[in-house]
Amino acid sequence: MTGIPLSRICKEKDMPSLTKVYNWIAKHKDFSNSIQESRRIGAQSYIEKAMDELEHADNRNIMIVREKVQLAKWLASKLIPIFGDRQEIKTDTTIEIKWSTNDLIDVNAEAEAEEIGTTKDKQS
């Protein structure tokens, strides 16, 4: 588990194309879950590398290392739930709306249509 991106893995010889892998992800739930877990593990290893580089940074490369750490933090917030900045609230609410109609009500739609359509008769 070294945190190698999927696109780089798919470029290697004897590996399926990235399109084929994405199709597999869309079709197979278990494969999709495996990819998601791999991405979480990859993000963790990426964070560890960035933190190690930060500890060993000097004046020449500190800005580059800081950018890598910021990227690692962002990845962690999106892929690893404990580092996420969003709160997720799950509720199980069922709303049921019922109404009843009375079949005894008879509406005369023709009379209303005639009244709306004839403006000449009302002006006279």
C-alpha positions in Angstrom: 0.0 0.0 0.0 2.1 2.9 -1.3 -0.6 5.4 -2.3 0.0 5.0 -6.1 -2.8 6.7 -8.1 -5.1 4.4 -10.1 -4.3 6.3 -13.3 -0.6 5.5 -12.9 -1.3 1.8 -12.1 -3.5 1.5 -15.3 -0.7 3.0 -17.4 1.5 0.0 -16.6 1.9 -2.8 -19.1 -0.4 -5.8 -18.4 -2.9 -3.7 -16.5 -6.4 -2.9 -17.7 -7.2 0.6 -19.0 -8.6 3.2 -16.7 -11.9 3.2 -18.6 -12.3 -0.5 -18.1 -11.6 -0.1 -14.4 -14.2 2.7 -14.1 -16.7 0.5 -15.9 -16.0 -2.3 -13.4 -16.4 0.2 -10.5 -19.8 1.2 -12.0 -21.0 -2.4 -12.5 -19.7 -4.2 -9.4 -20.5 -2.9 -5.9 -17.9 -5.1 -4.1 -15.2 -3.9 -6.5 -16.3 -0.3 -6.0 -16.0 -0.8 -2.2 -12.5 -2.3 -2.6 -11.4 0.7 -4.7 -12.8 3.1 -2.1 -11.0 1.4 0.7 -7.8 1.3 -1.3 -8.1 5.1 -1.9 -8.5 5.6 1.9 -5.4 3.6 2.6 -3.5 5.4 -0.2 -4.6 8.8 1.3 -3.3 7.7 4.7 0.1 6.7 3.2 0.2 10.0 1.3 -0.4 11.9 4.5 2.4 10.0 6.2 4.8 10.8 3.4 3.9 14.5 3.4 4.3 14.7 7.2 7.7 13.0 6.9 8.8 15.4 4.2 7.6 18.3 6.4 9.7 17.2 9.3 12.8 17.0 7.1 12.2 20.1 5.1 14.8 22.9 4.8 14.5 26.5 3.7 14.9 25.6 0.0 11.9 23.3 -0.3 9.6 24.3 2.6 7.0 26.0 0.3 6.7 22.9 -1.9 6.4 20.6 1.2 3.7 22.9 2.6 1.7 22.6 -0.6 2.1 18.8 -0.4 0.8 18.8 3.1 -2.2 20.9 2.2 -3.0 18.5 -0.6 -2.7 15.6 1.8 -5.0 17.3 4.2 -7.6 17.9 1.5 -7.4 14.3 0.3 -7.8 13.1 3.8 -10.8 15.3 4.4 -12.5 13.8 1.3 -11.5 10.2 1.6 -11.1 9.4 5.3 -14.2 10.1 7.4 -12.4 10.9 10.6 -10.5 13.7 8.9 -13.6 15.1 7.1 -14.8 18.5 7.6 -18.5 17.7 6.9 -20.9 16.5 9.4 -23.3 13.7 8.4 -26.6 13.4 10.0 -28.7 10.3 9.3 -32.4 10.3 10.0 -35.0 7.8 9.3 -38.2 9.7 8.9 -41.4 8.6 7.1 -44.0 11.1 6.2 -47.4 9.9 5.1 -49.9 12.2 3.5 -53.5 11.0 3.1 -56.5 12.8 1.7 -60.0 11.7 0.7 -62.1 12.9 -2.1 -65.9 13.2 -1.9 -67.5 11.7 -5.0 -70.7 13.6 -4.5 -69.2 17.0 -5.6 -70.1 17.7 -9.2 -68.3 20.6 -10.8 -69.7 22.3 -13.9 -66.6 23.1 -15.9 -68.4 24.3 -19.0 -70.0 27.3 -17.2 -66.7 28.5 -15.9 -65.1 28.2 -19.3 -67.8 30.2 -21.0 -67.5 33.0 -18.4 -63.7 33.2 -18.9 -63.9 33.1 -22.7 -66.5 35.8 -23.3 -65.3 39.2 -22.4 -67.4 41.0 -25.1 -70.7 40.1 -23.5 -69.6 41.5 -20.1 -68.6 44.9 -21.5 -71.9 45.5 -23.2 
